[in-house]
Amino acid sequence: MSTTTAPTPATPGTAPVSVRLRGIGKRFPGVIANDDINIDVRRGTIHAIVGENGAGKSTLMKILYGVQPPDSGTIEINGTEVTLSSPADAIRAGVGMVFQHFMLADNLTVLENVVLGAEKLHGIGGRARAEITRISEAYGLDIDPDRLVEELGVGARQRVEVLKVLYRGANVIILDEPTAVLVPQEVDELFGNLRELKEEGLSVIFISHKLDEVLTVADEITVIRRGTTVTTVTDTEGVTARKLAELMVGSQLPSPSTEASTVTDQVLLSVRNLSLPAPGGRPLLDDISFDIHRGEVLGIAGVEGNGQAELVEAVMGMRPGTTGTITLAGTDLGPLSNRARRESGIGYIPEDRHRHGLLLDAPLWENRVLGHQGRAPSSRHGLIDRRGARDDTLRIIEEYDVRTPGPDVLARALSGGNQQKLIVGREMSGDPVLLIAAHPTRGVDVGAQAAIWQHIKNARKEGLAVLLISADLDELIGLSDTIEVILRGRLVGTFDPGAVTPEQLGSAMTGAGESA
Amino acid sequence: MTRLVTLGLGILAAGLALVAAFAITSLVLIVAGDPAGEVWGEILSWPESRNLTNIINNATVLYLSALAVAIGFRMNLFNIGVDGQYRVAAFTAAVVAGEAWLPGYLNTALAILAAMAVGAVWAGIAGLLRASRGVSEVISTIMLNFIATSLVAYLLRKAAVDAEGSNAVNTKPVPEGSRIGGFSIGDGPGEVYGFVFIAAAAGFLFWFVLNRTRFGFDLRATGRSTTAAVANGINVNKMVLATMCLSGAVAGLVGLPILFGSQFSYGSTFQSGLGFAGIAIALLGRNHPVGIALGALLFAFLDEQSNPLQILVGVSPDIVAITQGVIVLTVVISYELIRRYAVRLEQQRVARALAPSAPTPPPTSGPSGEAEEVKA
């Protein structure tokens, strides 16, 4: 599927390397964001970097754009090793970045936006205007320097961002999820622009998780999983979205659930016709219906951003504007607040534990209270029961093998896996009937991963209904009793995890067609 | 053990900030050609009992102001409007107490409640705007300060009574039976405000509500992470409104020690600017009731001790205002430095504690770290 229509100035694979990353590593306390990343981006190519959210793409790009220094590894740009300690360094080295969220001042003209911060290059008057016009024509960007930015559409604004980067002399351009904000026609236009850029000998680094787009435009594709480069595809001919999806999510199987089925015929969670309209676009959730029975794990498979997060938030009561009914063990959850829903028996392992699951600067026992403020053993009569909460934290530390010196340690000081085990322990207390687990093993080490899988299996055995959302297909296949595939906010297929292969799920997830 | 370390680091941070602020002030003195040694000698001498009384009284007022600010800070709300809130509240209390609808201390209690209610409403406007429309409370409380100043000046004309032989504009005086008596310390003249006990009680309540109640937990959780609060069933908008109202209610108390202890009426010369000092003291006291008490005493001490500077060493007492301003900056920097150090310390401690029993697993990249062949 390589771009045979566009005549490439140099054959990919032989052109000189403009960006060479070797052994890039970056650690945050408790998390390894990047580990031994190796990438070669060749001049005059579009190099896509794909991976699930949280795989380490954005950390890598921040390193390449000088926002964060790497802990290890080397960066070579156009043959010279460089140290990038700020975006200014990166710009000097010829690296430019177009962020997903535009950084333009609406009430200024294109010219003013472009020269802002780069006044020294070509002044702010006629010379700058001439240069902008020259760049615009050279790369077919079709930009009038004197228009106000607020009059421009999204696609044009993005081109202004690209122009800003070119104006500053970049020959390596990073685009972070550039198509997320565009409608299909604009995507085609953008791809046309990118092809012009590469024909002029620039290197484009294109970050995305939309596989079909990547295959359309990229000359080379690097897949990142769990912070490391899995592989680089140098010849996109014959590569399918399915194959890429498989590489992205991995094929390491969790110890498959050999236990006998515990599914009963008693429905605990019933979702009917759940929809979430989005203003001026296709709905985020579109007429979703499913049941989860006592003792059943329902897995939701899907490429990130197809409505999984919205589905969870709708069930948790965090999304105003949803329509349809959600019933938990006979109780209509519709009118209940988030807290009331939790107290009626939902345990919730959120997707982003740092932003939604924990108070990082609070001790563990206060994190035990979080979300359980209204219940024993966390509180009594409106007062926080410190002793009760601490004792129960000790129980969780013991039962869930949270590696910590004690309950007074700040949550921030624990590793990701131990933070997650604490969350699982907290959510399993208070006798939930439904456990919602969103990416429960994302960013945790192997040992914690196995432990968390075991806890989910135990929950199932104890008769909970479990809603499992994961980007890791093997995790889904290993744990689920039923798998539903979500695509563009709709459930598009039901699979039996005993019979399905990751390839089949992958093709359903990308809408590639047949679900054999 | 860890508690001791935390406390030690807290004291270290405050000490660092004060030393830095004193050093910068000394630099200003030296550059301006003033005798830095003599100035500090004068300021840092032990106050006489008359001064001590003034210090405690001033600190009481500053304490309440800082407490009001700290309530907001604990939820990441910046209530700059304490200044306006205490003025509308003190004015209201003066009018209510002056009218004396109820006898004796009932009148006092009613006036205090009225002041708290008005303070809460005034701050609640900013809370409501923030919760319903997302208007930054920083902007709205500053605006409300201006409105408060004008509103009180306007209403004061209506409520004022003429005092013989004076052109001061004052509300009706609080009747004798409704005043809050003080007590003497040492042998000097002047009395310590009886209100100091109410302030101490407010400090205790602050600690209790924040650290022991569900409401306080929700408040602190929201302050630490709004996203986590939302995901865990806390209605953040309701918390914003409640916190602003609470902050305003405490702000309503700020002017009352003066009203019931020394001035007995609200006039055009009523002390202003207390709200801004409160912001600095809340920062210095790390939003903790005991820390704030120490901060308030320090600020009051500096104010009092700077009074004779002009006469004794010929230096303007405004130098102390410079010190107080610089403290705000050094405090922010030193607390952040110490916080980062504390986090590192904690992480090392955890790593050490876990090392013998469970060696940290080598940094693997996941179950399938090895690069795979691509059959492309």
Interface residues (C-beta under 8 A of the other chain):
Chain A: R27 P29 I32 D35 D36 R225 R226 G227 T228 T229 V230 T231 V233 D235 T236 E237 G238 V239 K243 L247 G250 S251 Q252 M316 M318 S337 N338 R339 A340 R341 R342 Y348 P350 D352 R355 H356 G357 L358 L359 L360 D361 A362 E366 V369 L370 G371 Q373 G374 S379 G382 L383 I384 R386 R403 T404 P405 D408 V409 L410 R412 A413 L414 D445 V446 G447 Q449
Chain B: T2 N211 R212 T213 R214 F215 G216 F217 D218 R220 A221 R224 S225 T227 A228 V230 A231 N232 G233 I234 N235 V343 E346 Q347 R349 V350 A353 L354 A358 P361 P363 T364 S365 G366 P367 S368 G369 A371 E372 E373 V374 A376
